[in-house]
């Protein structure tokens, strides 16, 4: 078992440029201290400099990082593309082992919108439409209905507000 009955685990998934990192940062900014942000891109691309493939080392590192933060009493927002076929087993085990409430969200943005959003990012010149098309998976939901789908029509502020309320993070005390 991991975490406590008090800790919250929030999993944000979706395609590239769907808004996951912005939503996660918004939740963290709203909550304050005591909320760990576990980002797939940071652990996979920066820490390990690893390609996204089944059975890759980052899957275990993401799991260990989230578990460590939960056991230390932090709420955790875990965000990334986190393809269902690569990360689903790890996410299922983490969800099953977490003692507190776990909430899953899938940010669904049509491919044309991901292209427009990607163009505004600082990394826009690092990869283009062909790579985005290769990575894009239409509604790559985890089995069992464990995720709430949030569409592109929900603004960043609306999405952050919704998740803060639905997860119970709104109003919880922060660490000082």
ABEGO torsion letter per residue (X at the ends): XBEBAABBBBBBBEBBGAGAAAAAAAAAAAAEBGBBBBBAAAAAAAAAGBBBBBGBAAAAAAAAAAAAAAAAGBBBBBBEAGBAAAAAAAAAAAAAABABBBBBBBBBBBAAAAAAAAAABAAAAABBAAAAAAABBBGBBBBGGABBBBBAABBAAAAAAAAAAAAGABGBBBBX
